[in-house]
Amino acid sequence: MSLIDRAAELETMSQQELISLVNNPSSIYPEFIVLSEIQRRNINRKKYEAVSPNVGTWKKFGLYETS
C-alpha cells in the first residue's frame, strides 16, 4: 500500500485511535502521517469554530463532539 492509501485510512480513525498510534508507533502508519492527520483535523476544527459562533455554546452543553 502506498503512503497516500495509508493517509486515507487514517481519515476514518477516531482521534483516540490516532493518539494511540502516536503513543505506540506502528510500522504500518509512519508517525509523520499520523501527526499530519491530527494537525489537519485541528486546523479544520479551528476554522470551523471561527466561522460558527454557536460552537462554543454547543461545547458548553456537551453537544459538540471533539473527536
Residue pairs with C-beta under 8 A, 6 or more apart in sequence:
3 30
3 33
6 28
6 29
6 30
6 33
7 33
7 36
7 37
9 29
10 18
10 29
10 33
10 34
10 37
11 37
13 21
13 37
14 67
15 38
15 41
15 66
15 67
16 67
18 34
18 37
18 38
19 38
21 29
21 31
21 34
22 31
22 34
22 35
22 38
25 31
45 66
48 55
49 55
49 56
55 64
58 64
59 66
